Amino acid sequence: MSKKSIETLVGLFVVLGVAALLFVSLKAANLASFSNGESYKLQARFDNIGGLKARAPVRSAGVVVGRVTKIALDAKTYQGVVTLEISQGVEFPKDSSAKILTAGLLGDQYIGIEPGADDKNFAAGDVIKQTQSAVVLENLIGQFLFNKAADAGTEAGDKK
């Protein structure tokens, strides 16, 4: 092989490496889907959104059906107001519920929608009434330790 063809192959290899790196970084940031297909917006209110971020996926039955577009704080109720953008072809009954879930033990958080059984479906701009806030791991650990300390104190008092 000539020196020029080797340099061309090395350049092609570098370009493919950069393209692969770009693809992986977009996948990790949930930006890989650039589709601007038809969608409609819903809102959900949560007491605690945990580590939920804008662009987080909205899933139903494990399938991505939308994205979180905006997160704000309601100044009157002090709840997190999450705006969801749902794909137009996916409709949910009005009694569906939204939960903030975690992918794996310490993974990213996302919104999970469990469909209800109502005859009427959500329309653009509706608010999901039934919500479940994020489970904060630190709160669970603190509650567990507090309960164990209380149990240990009770057992020590019984021995006196």
Secondary structure, DSSP 8 states (H G I E B T S, - for coil): --HHHHHHHHHHHHHHHHHHHHHHHHHHTT--------EEEEEEEES--TT--TT-EEEETTEEEEEEEEEEE-TTT--EEEEEEEETT---BTT-EEEEEESTTT--EEEEEE----SSB--TT-EE-EEE----HHHHHHHHHHHHHHHHHHHHHHT-
